[in-house]
């Protein structure tokens, strides 16, 4: 474990075992709505209403870190508390084998979605809470009731579902047969094969690629496609870097695939 104190960040580099310490999990669960999930890391922003919890966490962190490195905890605690207002980044230096987490989604109607984990998982639940925030009406350790009556709430949900990897977990979303019809009302699902879960997830992903809400009109889909195609067309890139050209080419191909699929959706 390593703790690096910077002017604008407290950086904690650690492994998953430390991340699962009870004091660490309690802090992250409490601050889930103020977390940003990054590749192999989480960033926790300040929440004034939870300031006492943050101070307690830094106190415990200083004791834990001083003990494993055999130095004076009192001095180090003072250094940490001086930086108590800045973001905390917890970065994993080693990853465990990828674990699959099944998450079931059920749309009661176009205004409410229930999200249930087959088995409780505090990290995946923290991710979902960080994405859906104020739209959560009720929650338990393995379920959420989400109010999606506002278009922005639906967009937040779609964005959350477009991400499948959180730390070393891979999320597998499950949908019932009428999920799209209930949530969007009269929405016709196009066929992508035998796996309906993958079909729905892929379709939501296509809308996200084009920056459109699910169920958007063909005019809006076409308008966004043309705008993005102009930006990401490989012929418009003048960088010498093969990586940059490759990035734009891949993005352009994703835009083409999304537009080809969504043109046929009614």
Secondary structure by P-SEA (a helix, b strand, c coil): cbbbbccccbbbbbcccccccaaaaaaaaaacccccccccbbbbbbbccaaaaaaaaaaaaaaaaaaaacccaaaaaaaaaaaccbbbbbbbcccccbbbbbbbbbbccccbbbbbbccccaaaaaaaaaaaccccccccccbbbbbcccaaaaaaaaaaaaccccccbbbbbbbcccccccccccbbbbbccccaaaaaaaaaaaaaaacccccccaaaaaaaaaaaaaaccccccccccaaaaaaaaaaaaaaaaaaaaacccc
